[in-house]
């Protein structure tokens, strides 16, 4: 829009100012010529064909040159309107070829304007005197006119480069904005896909827990029921043996209650977020039941983990605590949980002494910890040097929700 204002203003304003100096009898023809110039300019703006635009620019240059030859150098400003347009619209050598054509035709028009009137001069002496004066005026006007064209062309060329750079920046900005929208859409799809994966993982975890309830606790309860029936038959005959069977039933029921409480606690959706995955409660129960000194530390910013990862950490901690109490005779146990950007690391260390002959007895528990950790893509490390430490490293696959 600013280009069109300047383009039409360079035609209308000089034309109106020059009209004020014309006699009344010449205004009709002059006005018609200006309307033709405006018509060529408007026609060029609404024409989409590059060839036709080129021809219309050439026609507008020739028409402005005819006006200069007819009415004088003041109408050079009309030719500046054409120059301003093609410097912006044409590219490469085409704009400079058009500028050369305009430069030549303008000089021819100026020469024609000053040369034609002196042909009608009647006297030789007057012609020679007038010739010298007119030649000086013609030369001055030509120099000033060419200088005006050159300055306008240089300023327009610099402006076109600035406009081109701005257009390129706007294009790059539009592309970046389009890519940003694409990334936003991809992120929304990724979040949706992550939620779907999380739902699938939770469903699989619930299925696994239900199988655990059926296989472990269910079978243990069936075995306890059978032992209770056997104890009922044994007590009247052998009191000591019956009493021992009742004690075994009590132990079986206690273990089943612990497993049931642990499983139900893990199914609570916010229990691990609020209580650091129930490890502190596990240590509290161990310390209360055994009298062992326990220490629990959490480092880093807590993340909401998948239920499978929560259960692996809990199971590994429980197995490491059991080994420390049964085989290491530990008096102090420390559980340290470290949250990083890429992984969560849990280390369980104790001050007990590991009997080298107990490797066979610990093999099943350690194998279970290793398999559980590998199922979620983690790594299990065991440091036998004092203090004996079991380290579980699990990568974090979902960090979208941060406490």
N, C-alpha and C positions, 0 to 999 in steps of 0.2 A: 504493500500500500504506500509507503513513503516514496518508493521509486516512481509510482504513477503521479503522485502529487508534484514531485520535482519535474518530471517529464512534461506534464501539462502546464505547470507553472512557467517553465522556460519558453513556452509558446504563447500563452495568454498574456502574461504580464508585459513582456516587451512589445507585443502586438498592440495592446491597449495604449501603452505610453506613446508609441510611435503614431497611433491614430490621432492623438491629441494635437500633433504638429501638422497633420495633413489638411489640405483644403477640403471643403465639404464636397466638391464635385468628384474628388478621387476616393472618397471613403467607401462607396459601394463596391467598387472593383477590389479595393484593398481588403475589405471585410470578406468578400467571396474567396480571395486567395488564402486568408487566414483560416477560414472554415475548411477549405480543401486540405490545408496542412494538418488541422486537427482531425479531419476524417481519416487521413492516411495513418496518423498516429494511433487512433482508436482501432482502426481496421487491423493494424499490425498486432495490437495487443490481444485481440480476440481470434487471431488466426493461429492454428496449431501446427500447420505444415512448416517445416524448417525451410524448404525451398521458397515458399511463398513469403515467409517472413524476411528472407534474404532479399527478395525482389522488392518488397515493400520498403525495407530500409534503404535500399538503393534509390527507389523512387522518391522517398522522403528527403534524402540528401540532395537529389537533383532539384526537387521543388524548392527546398530552402535556398539553394544556390540561385535559382531563378528569382526568388524574392530579394536576395541580396543584390543581384544585378539590377533589379528594377527599382528598389526603394532605398538601397544604400547599406553601408556596413553596420548600422544599428541592428539589423535583423540577423547579424551573426549569432545572436543569442538563440534564435530558433534552431540553428544547426547544432548548438550545444545540446539541445534536447535529444536529437538523434544520436549524437556521440555518446551521451550518458547511457542510452539504452543499449547500443550494441557492444559497448565495452563490458557491460554486465552480462549480456546474454550470449554473446559469441565467445568461442574459446580458441586458443592457439593462434595460428597464423591468420585465421579468418577475420578476427577483430582488427589486426594490424593492416591487413589488406583493405578492409573497409575504411580504416582511418587514413590510409594513403590516398584512397579515392576521394574522400571528403576533403583532405588537405589540398589536393590538386584542383578539384572543382570549386572550392571556395576562393582560391587565388585567381582562377579564371573568371569567376563571377565578379570579384572585386575589380580586376583589370577591365572587365567589360563595362562595369558601372562607371568607371572613370574615363574610359577610352571612347565610348559612344558619343557623349555629348560634344566633345571637341571636334568631331567630324562635321558638325553643323555650324561651326564658327566661321564667319565669312572672311575675315582679314588674316593675312599671313603674320603680320606683326603681333596682332592680338593673340593669334594662335600660338606663336612661339613663346610669348610672355605667359599666357595662360598655361601653355604646355609645361613650362618649367615648374610653375606653381602646382599644377595638378600632379605632375610626376612626383614631386616631393610629398604631397598629401597621399597619393596612392601608395608610395613606398612605406610611409609611416603606418598607414592603415593596414597594409599587408603584414608588416612586421608585428604590429600589435595583435592583429587577428590570428596569425599563426602562433604567436606566443600564448594567446588565450586558449587556442585549441590544444596546444601541447600541455599546458598546465591542467586544463580540464581532463584531458586524457590520462595524465599521470595520476591525478587525484581519483578519477573514476576507477582506474586499474587497481590502485591500492585499496579502494573501497570494495572492489569485486573480490580481491584476494581475502580481505577480512570477512566478507560475507560468505565466501566459499569455506573458509576455515570454521566459521560459526556453524554453517550448515553441516560440515563434517562432524563437528562436536555434537550437534543436536542429533545427528544420525547415530553416533556412537552411544549417546545417552539413551536414545530410544531402544537401541539394541540391548544395552545393559539393563534397562527397565524391563524389556521383554524377557531377558534371561532371568532377571530377578523374579518375575511372575512365574516363569517355568520352574525355578528352584523352589518357590513357595508351594507350587502345586505338587512338585516331586516330594517336598518335605511332608506335605499333608498326606500324600499317598503312603510315604514311608512310615509316618506315625500310625496310619490306619493299619498298614501291614504289620507293624510292630505289635499293635494291640491284638491283632488277630493271632499272631504267633504266641503272644503271651497267653491269650485265651486257650490256644491249643496246648501250650506247655502246662498250664494249670489243670486242664482237663486230663492230660496224661498223668500229671502228678496225683490228682485225686484218684485216678484209676489205680496207680501204683500203691497209694496209701490204702485203698480199699482191699487190694490183694494182700497187702501186709497185714491188715486187720484179720482177714480171713485165714491166711496161712499161718501167721505167728500166734496172734492172740487167740484166734478161734481154735486152733489145734491144741494150744496150751490149756484152754478151758475144758476142752473135751478130755484131755489127759488128766486134768485135775478132777473132773467128774468121775472118771474111772478109778482114780486113786481113792476118792472119797468112798465109793462103793466098796472098794477092797478094804479100806480102813474099817468100815462098819462091820464087815465080816471078820476082820482080824482082831479087833479090840476085845471081844468077849473071850477069845481063845488065848491071845498073847498080848498083854497090855503094853509091854515095852515096845514090841514091834509096831503095834497099832499107833502108839504115841509118836513114834518116829515118822510113820506115814502121815500123821496129822501135821507134824512140823513141816514135812515136805510140801503138803498141800498148802499150808500157810505161805511158804516161800514162793510157790508157784503163783498163788493169787496176788502176792505183793508185787512180783515181777510183772504180772499181767496188768495190774493197776497202774504201775509206773509207765509201761508202754502205752496203755490207753490214755493216760493223762498227757503224756508227751505228744502222742499223735493228735489228740484233740487240740492241744495248745498250738501246734504248728498249723492247724487249719484255720486259726483265727487270722483275719486279713491284716489287722494292724498290730498284732502282738510283737512282731519283730521290729517294726519301725519304732515302737515306743519303748521296747525293752531290749534292744540290741540282740535280737534273734534268740532270746531266752537263755543265752549263755550265762548271764549273771544269775538267773534263777537256778540253773543247773549247778553252778559253783556253790550257791547258797545251800542247796539241798545236800550236796556232797560234804560241805564243811559241817553242816548241822548233824548229818548222820554219822560221819566218821571222825569228826574232831580235827581233821586236817586243816591247816592254815591255807586259805585260798586268796588269790589276788586277781582281779579282773581289770584290764585296761583297754580303752578304745581310743584310737588315733585317727585323725582325718575326718572328713565330712561324710556322714552316713548316707548310703544310697538304698533305695528300695530294690530288693533283689527278687529274683524268681523264687517261687517256693522250692524248686529243686535245689537251688544253691543254698537256701536257708537250711534245708534238711541235711544236706551234705555236711555243712559246717557243724550243725548240732550233733549229727551222728559221729563225725570224726572226733569232736571234742569229748563226747561221752566215752568213745572207745579209748581215747588217749588217757582220760581220767581213770577208767577202769584198769588199764594196764599199769598206770602209775601206782594205784593202790594195791593191786593184787600181786604184781610181779616186782615192783620197784620199792615197795614199802616206803613210799614218799611221805614226808611230813609237811611239805609245802608245795603247792601247785600254783602256777601262774598261767593265765590265759590272756593273750594279747591279740586284739583285733585291729588291723590297720586297713583303712579305706584309702585307696589311691584312685587316680583318674582312670586307670586301665584295669585294675585288678583289686580284689580283696584278699588279704593275707591273714590267716589265723595261725598263731603259734601256741602250742601247749607244752610247757616245760615243767619239770619237777626235779627235786633234789634227791630222789631215790637212787638206788644202785640196781642196775639191771643185771640179773643173773644170766651169764652166757648160755646156760643150759635151758633157759626158758624160751629160746627162739622158736622152738616147735609149738609151744603152747600159744605164743603170740602171733604165730604165722597166720592163722585164720583171721584174727582181728585186723592185722595189718593189711592182709590181702583185701579184706572188705573195704577198708578205708581207701586203698589204692583204686579199686574198681569204682567206688562211688565218685571219687575225685575225677577220674578219667571220663566218666559218663557226662560230666558237665564241662569238659575241656580243661580241667585243672591239672595241677602237678602236686604230688605228695613228696615231701622231703623228710627224712628222719636223721637227726644228728645224734649219734651215740655218745659223743663227748659230753662231759658234765657242763651244764645240766642237760639231761636227756630231753630232747625237744622234738615234737612232731609239728611240721609246718605244712599247712594246706594253702595253696595259691590257686585262686579261681578267677578267670578273666571276667570283667564286667561287660555284658553285651547290651545292656539297656541302661542308659544314663539320662533318659529324658525327664524322669521324675526324681528330683533331689529334695531331700527333706529341708 
